[in-house]
Amino acid sequence: MNGQTLALTSMAYRHTLSDVSPTHRYTFWIDDAQEAALKELIERPGEESAVSFHLRQAIREYLERKGVTMKAERKRVAARKRP
């Protein structure tokens, strides 16, 4: 693979990531009991194995209980028809 191809591949990869994942990084501390409970949860069969999934879900439910409305996600643009 030459340098030009590699650069184009990297650009396409970055572009895809930005379109698919409009998220922001947050760093915060949790106590040992919360960490142990999250680890136990993700080890259960049939549960989502990503801690971040469970944290996002909990935040979403908390905001809904507090009556905070979240903006709807952007609608995806339909695929372009080619001639």
Stockholm file with secondary structure:
# STOCKHOLM 1.0

chainA/1-83         MNGQTLALTSMAYRHTLSDVSPTHRYTFWIDDAQEAALKELIERPGEESAVSFHLRQAIREYLERKGVTMKAERKRVAARKRP
#=GR chainA/1-83 SS CCHHHHHHHHHHHHHHHHHHCCCCCCCCCCCHHHHHHHHHHHTSTTSCCCHHHHHHHHHHHHHHHTTCCCCCCCCCCCCCCCC
#=GC SS_cons        CCHHHHHHHHHHHHHHHHHHCCCCCCCCCCCHHHHHHHHHHHTSTTSCCCHHHHHHHHHHHHHHHTTCCCCCCCCCCCCCCCC
//
